[in-house]
Amino acid sequence: MIIVIAPEQDVPQETETLNTMFYNGLECFHLRKPLKNYQEHVSYLNQIKAEYHHKIVVHHHHKLVNTFPLKGIHFTEQKRIDHIDNPGQYLKNLDLFGKTISASFHNPEVLANCSFQLDYHLLSPIFDSISKKDYSGKGFDVTAIDKSIIALGGITVNTIPQALSLGFKGVAVLGSIWNTKNPIDQFIALKKAVLNKII
């Protein structure tokens, strides 16, 4: 499994690039735009071909799942603490039938002890971050945790084999896609690296 995460700040031709990535086999895209309001999220989603909406997971404005046929919702660490670790009425207002629920973690012990049934978990930083300066990797080994865990942080073609050998079921990429001159070629190379290791 390979997840592409949106850059926090928009990049030129971002949605056009994204449509091409979907065409080339992207199965899961995390729309993480903390600075965009609800209407700006709607505008962004409307620039993605409708046939790909079911591959998009939103980090913010979760009520978008009530309007668009999205893949699911994702909880940032703080939002997870507020609404998952201490569940209340939050999820009841969302149309989550057939949708995924995932969340971010920065500590494998906290992840292992999370009692809420998540479809998958993002754990970071595994390797030195590409998109965040001075964000050092921890090299977490999750082979003993019987959950679907996705590695985030410093994921490149070269680090994918190591990430999968540490027990991760897939990888999430941000900087190694959007900080390159050709994000589409980079995505194809990363996808091939994941498939080759799994096969």
PyMOL commands that set and color helices and strands:
alter all, ss='L'
color gray80, all
select helices_A, chain A and resi 14-23+38-46+50-55+62-66+77-83+90-93+108-113+160-165+175-178+183-198
alter helices_A, ss='H'
color red, helices_A
select strands_A, chain A and resi 2-5+28-31+56-58+72-75+100-105+120-123+149-152+170-173
alter strands_A, ss='S'
color yellow, strands_A
deselect
rebuild
show_as cartoon
